[in-house]
Structures are given as C-alpha cells and as structure tokens.
Amino acid sequence: MADHNSVNVVCPFYLDEEQKTIQCEGIGGARSLRLAFASGRDKREYERRFCMELEECESCPVHRILKEKYA
C-alpha cells in the first residue's frame, strides 16, 4: 500500500512505496527495482532527498542508471 508521501514525488522512475521500501522502474522489460531501508525514517529521508526534489533527483544512483536507458 502506498505511503502518503507518494503524492509529492517528482521522479519519473518512481512507481510505488511501502513503509520501508521504494519501488522504481527497472532496467529492462517488465522489471522493477525495490529499494529496501532499515526503517521507515530512513526511507522517508531518502525519498525527500531524491524523489521529491527535482534538483536532487538526478543525484540519485537509481535515477542516473535509469536515465541511461533512455539516452
């Protein structure tokens, strides 16, 4: 079930989230990547830094990899 933070996400590769995970578009085919965090707080901090800030979005390691997919 998606967390309420998902409405503020600007990353084009974001798909979904749960309490301690963020799901992003995958590298190929019908795949996805799931980032798992030790705590919900860790997930929210990562999400605020990389998923919700357009300026920081491209600093996300997952974003950099996936951006190459469309280059």
Order of alpha helices (4+ residues) and beta strands (2+ residues): beta-beta-beta-alpha-alpha-alpha
